[in-house]
């Protein structure tokens, strides 16, 4: 699967890194809820590696959390579920935008198109992406293990006659950091100079990858695309306060980015 990454300075030396929403699919939301017996059957199937089992369990937990979140969102105003949803929104607003970006780089991605202002040095753009991947891998791996160690402690709150919010929040943080850690590893492979590592992108890819994606043994998985349109949008507007909201809105509309995530880099 190909993904478009959009990179541009947003406030002084702060850069924004975002993935276009073009390839986002909502097919999972309409599917039937996963069951424990289905999970058990998948992880006990023949020829399934430990890594694949971990991915299956992570997807199962993520689907359960997403469906639970949707249920909270639809709860009547003033109810306990509605108040829990409001608390969740406040907690989610504290998640760093770099973590959201790294989570979006899934193992389905086998090629990236990197769009950036034409005035930027392409080597600097790739260097910043590699630095983010290396740093993100170390940080989110550490945070993942930290969250996992807290799960048994927060599970003790289940004896209370209230929803165990600390447990589910720590569970979400463990999953989020795991996805960001895997996204960091994937991003580092995608922007690497080592041609020997590109073949692993194909071997670890999904069965439904397109034929174009299977040519990575002979060509790099990254394509640099300097954009004069993006350059014109940000030219002379990146002051001490960063890009204006209307400029960010135009960029998000042009490249199909999530505006709230982009604003986090500035604010």
C-alpha positions, 0 to 999 in steps of 0.5 A: 500500500502506498501512503502520502506523507506531508512534511512542512515547517509549522512554527519556527523550527517545529515541523509538521509530519502528517499522513494523508487520509486518502487511504483510510478505510472504514470497512472495519466499522461496519463488520461484525464485532470480533469474538474471543473464540475467533481470536483463539482460533486465529492465534492457534492456527498452524504456521502462525508466528509469535509476531503475527499473534501479537498483531492479531491480539492488538487488532482485537483489543483495538477493535473492542476499544473503538466500538466501546468508544463509539458507544460512549460517544452516542450516550445521552448527555448528562449520563455517566457514559457521556461524562466518561466520553468527555474525560476521554476527549480531554485525555486524548487531547494530550497525546502528542501529534508525533505519536499519532503520526507514527501510529498511522504508518502501519505494516501495510505501507510498502511505499511512501510519497513524501511531499514537502515545500520546494525550498527545503533540502530533500536530504534534510527532509529525509534526515528529519524523518529518520530522526523521528523514527529512531527517537520514536522507536526508543521512546514508545518501546519504553512507554509500552513496557511502562504501561504494561507494568501498570496494567496489573495495578490498575486492574485492582480498581475493578472491585469498585462499583464504577467503570475502571477508567484507569485500567482502560486508559493504561490499556489504551496507552499500551496499545497506542505506544505499541502501534507507534513503536511498530510505526517507527520501525516501519518508517525507518525501513521506508526511508532507509538508504539500505537496499538490503532492508527494502526486501523485508518490506515485501516479505512482511507485507500483506497478501493483497499488496499490489504488483507495483509494491512488489518491485521494491527489491530494485527501487527505493520505497520512498519518493520525494515530491517537492511541492511549489503549491505547498511552498506558496502556502507557507512562504513568509507566514511561518513567524513566531506564532506559526502558521495561521489557522486559515493557512493550515486549513487550506493545507489540510484541505489540499492534502487531506490531513486531519486538521486537529492533529496538524494544529497540535504541532503548532500549539 
